[in-house]
Amino acid sequence: MSSPIIGSEALASGVLTRGQLRWNYRPILPDVHVLTDQSLTLRVRTISAWLWSGRRAIIAGQAAAALYGAEWVSEHAPIELVYPCGRPPAGIIARNERIDADEIVVRDGMLVTSEVRTALDLGRYLDRDEAVIHLDALARVGGVQSDPILMLAQRYPGSRGVARAAAAVHLMDAGSESPKETELRLILIDAGLRRPRTQIRVSEGSRVAFIDMGWDEPMVGLDYEGDHHRSERPTYVTDIGRYEMIERQGWNDLRVVSEHSPSFIVYRVTEAFGLRDWKYRRNRRRQCA
């Protein structure tokens, strides 16, 4: 049989005997079993939680985002459900809250919050930076945009986390390709710098490169370099030519690594602005949750 399964259903239908269920499967939720050698991936845990609810719950939050193909969701993330249950099992968050029919879709045979409702819930229940990371990933894979999310938020005035969600949604950017890029962008915005544009295309003949983020007028950009830029020789060699081409097109492309502090990053950017004699505009106030 496929896995996970509802044990009582398998026994009642005669597909499995009690011995087969006991020896070949293991319980992970009340009446929900997986094969003994089954890895408890996020997807397996999501299906299990839905089965545990009697197939009545609506999958929400990070688990829903993962079903849409969004990256960066931890395999250990809690499974969030819109489902009335006062004491769900460990690893499941059940919320008894309003949800309208147009906020529910069927995906992989399960009830799931729509992309717009999923985005709203990510903003409502996660800390700002984590919310923006997941919103960026959802926008990148699904194309969800801020206006429909903010319109949906108006349907729930005064509800928990709606104001916080609006702040996170305003910071969403589908151009982010990693959590580190999102974090870097938020550092710049929180420092009062003008919001950078992401995935800036730079070309020279047939050669094309994309800068992670930057500002067109002063031609100052930033690229976040993960460990693979140093440890993988082909990537390192390619990067040398890439950066030289970007510089020939007039860009000052600053490279950022994990060891750089927020204050050092901001210092380097403002110094680069000064070298270009560019009077950058600061935001009037820090964007926060």
ABEGO torsion letter per residue (X at the ends): XBOBBBAAAAAAAGABBAAAAAAABBBABBGBBBBAABBBBAAAAAAAAAAAAGGABBBBEAAAAAAAGBBGBBAABBBBBBBBBABBBBGBBBBBBBBBAAABBBBGGBBBBBAAAAAAAAAAABBAAAAAAAAAAAAAAAGBBAAAAAAAAAABBGBBGAAAAAAAAAABBAABABAAAAAAAAAAAAAGBBBBBBGBBBBBEABBBBBABEBAAAGBBBBBBBAAAAABAAAAAAAAAAAAAAAAAGBBBBBBBAABBAAAAAAAAAAAAAAAGBBBBBBABBBBX
